[in-house]
Amino acid sequence: MPSGSVDIAIDGAVAVLTLCRPDKLNALDIDMLKALHSAADAVEADARVRVAILTGAGKGFSAGGDIKAWGGMRPEEFGHAWVRHGHRVFERLATLRMPLIAALNGHALGGGLELAGIADLRIAEEQIRIGLPETGLGMVPGWSGTQRLVRRFGAQVVRRMALGGEVFTAREACALGIVDSVAPTGEALQAAREQAARIAARGPAANEIVKLMIASASGEDNGGAVEALGSILAAKTGDLREGVAAFSQKRAAEFKGEWS
């Protein structure tokens, strides 16, 4: 597993995406971000996949952004090549058509917690720690730690981590709603597989639509979610087929308002 890679393993309807930089506790660098984006494209294009799991190789989930990757960047380069690029990658993962489960097998700190935050469900092993240490380095959370995490976990919880530097145990994080359940050490991935099997047994189209509806209700991806739902509905009509056929045949369309 080369540095910066993301391994993809598909078993039936479940895809497991594994961050493969264990010697750096899966700290994120540019190569890892690019690999995550490519992995998202790959699983989304695979019609077999109904649920995805995100986890880390070795003893860590992700220690966040690799300081060596961004520490020497010029301010404008830092803002665009690092922060904006990371946002695009995280948004790509957050808007996967299928539910995404984060199996936190190790600490999720800074960018690692922001990465976990894009998942629909989070399962944490009991030994891990969760926090946003950025202000201790004189910087701020840059990959939606003050945006998506506030919407999902609540402003006060994020204040405690980002302003006060509090680091939560897995069970504290579960009580605060940051993670959904706690698994024994070494068992997060298995617990995620069991959760994924339950999700995969349900209607995949219904799950995809529910995910879009929840995103819209929570203020995440409002425009994209609404337009995706509208496009799905339009694609189910006979009018769309007629419109495409009329365009190809260079004739006037005869719309009937019928649903397939």
N, C-alpha and C positions, 0 to 999 in steps of 0.2 A: 504494500500500500504506500505509494509515494507521498511525500510531504505535500500538503495542500489538497489532497484528493478527497472525494466523497464516494464511498462504496455503495452500490445499489444492489440489493438482493430481493428478488421477487419470489414469494411463495404463495401460489394461488392468487387470491385477491388482495394480498397485503404486500406492500413494498417497504423495505427497511432501508433508510438512508443513514449511513454511518460516517460521522466526521472522522477522518483518518489522519490525525496528526498527534498521536498519543504522547510522543516525546515532549510536546509543548502543551499538554493538557488540552489539545484541540483548540488552541488559540487561533483566532481567525486572522488570516492575511489575505492579500488580494487573490492569490491562487485559490484559496478555500472559498472565497466569495464567488468567484467565477464557477468553481465546481458545484457549488450549491445551486446556482442559477441553472446550470446545465442539467443537474439532477432533477430539479423541479420540472423542466421541460420534458425530460425523459419519462418520468412517471406519469405526467399528465397525458402524454401521447399514447401511453399503454392502456388499451381498453380493458385489460384484465384487472387493473388496479382499482380497488374500491376504497382502500384506506392506506395511508402512509404513516410510517413511524420514523421519527428523527431521534438519533442517539449518538453517543460518542464512543470511539475505540479506547481501550485501556481503562484508566481509573477516572477519567474526567468526561463530563459532558462538553463544556467549553468554558475556558478561563476568560473568554471575551476577546476583544481586539488585541492582537499582538503588538505590543508597544514598539518593537523593532520595525514593524511594518509601517507605522504612521508617525513615530516620534520625530523623524527628521524631515517631515514634509513641510513645505511652505504653507502658510495659512490658506491661500486660495486652492492649492493642491489638496490640502487636508479636507477642505469643505466639499470639493467636487469629487475628487478621485477616491476619497475614503468615505465620507459621511453620505453624500448623495448616492454613491454607488452602492453602499451598504443598504440604504433605504430601498433602492430598486430591487435588490436581491431579496430582502426580507418581505417586501410587498408581494413579490412573485410567489414566495412560499406561503404567505398568509392567504393568498387568493387561489390556491390550488382548488380544483373542482371537488376533490375528495377530502374528507376529514383528515386532519393531521394530528398525531399524538406525539408528544415529546416524552421520551423515556430518559429521565435525568439520572444517569448512573454515577454522576460526579457533580462537583460544584458548578453552579450556574451564576457567574458573576459578570457584572457590566454587560458587555455585548452578548455574553452567553445567556444571561437572563432575558435580554431583549430578543434573542433568537428563540428561546423557549416560549416567550410571550406570543409569538406568532402562531403557535399551535392551538388547535381547538380544545385539546385536553392535555394535562401534564401529570405524569406519574413520577414521583421522586423517591429515590432510595433514602432510607432513614439517616444515613451518615452525612448527607450533603449539606452544603450551606448555600444560601441565596442572598444576593445583595447587589447594590449599585455603588461601587467605590470611586466613581469617576472624580467627584469633587475633591477627594483626597489627593488627586494628581493635578489639581488645578484645571480640570476640564469638566465637561458636562456630558450626560448621556446623549448619544448622537444618533442612535438607531431606533428611535421611538420610545425610549425609556420614559420620557416625560409626556408622551402622546398616547400610543397604543396601551402602554402599561397602566396609565391613569384611567383610561376607559375600561380596561379589563379588571384591574385590581383595586381601583379607587385612589383618589388623590392623596389621602392621608398616609396610606401604606407606602406610596412612592416617596412622599416627603420624608418619612422615617428612614428610608434607605438612602435616598439621594442627598438629602440635607444633613441628616444625623449620622449617616454612615452605619446604620444598624444592619447587622447580618443575621438572617433568620435560619433556624434549623428547618429541616423538612417538615416536622410536625407543626412548628410555629407557622410556616408558610401555608400549610394545609388549613390551619385554623383561620388564617387571614384570607383564604381564597386564592392564593397565588398558585398553588398546586391543587389538584383535585383529589389525589390519594397518595398514600405513602406505602412503599414496598420495602421488605427487608433488603439489606445490602446484597447486591448481586442479582436481584430479581425484578428490577424495573422493566427490563426488556420483555421478560416473560409475561409480566402483568400487562404490559402494553399490547403484546400479541393476543392475550385473552380478550382485552377490551376491543382490539381491532376485529377479532372474529365476531364479536357480538354486533359491532357496527356493520361489518360486511354482510351479515345475514339479513340486514334490513334492505329496504328498497334503495338502490344506489341513486336513482334519479331523484327520489324524495329526499335523500340525504343531501344531495348537491343543492337542491332548491332550498331546503331548510337552512343550510349554511349561508346561502345568499340572503335569505330573509333575515337571519339573525345579524349578519353584517350590516344590513341596511338599518335595522332597528337600533343597533348599538352605535350608529354614526360612523361606522367603518366602511369605507368604499361605497358610500351611498350611491353615487352616480353609476359606478361600474356594476353594482349589484342590481339596481333597478333596470338598467339597460340590458343586462344579461338575462334577467327574468323575462323582460318584454320580448327579447329576441327569441328566447326559447318558445314563448307562446306564439309568436308570429310564424316561427318555423313549423309549427304544428298545424297551420291552416292550409287549406287548398288554395287560398289566394296567393300565397308565396310561390307555390309550384306553378300556378297559372301566370303569375307575373314574370317569372324566370323564363317560362316557355314562350310567352309573348315577346319578350325582349329578344330571345334567340331567333324567333321566327319573323321578327320585324313586323308585328301586327299589334292591333289594339288589344289590351287585356280585357277579359270578361270575368270580373271578380264576382263571386257568389257568396262570400262570407261563410264558407263551410269549414268545419274543424275536422281534422282527420282522427 
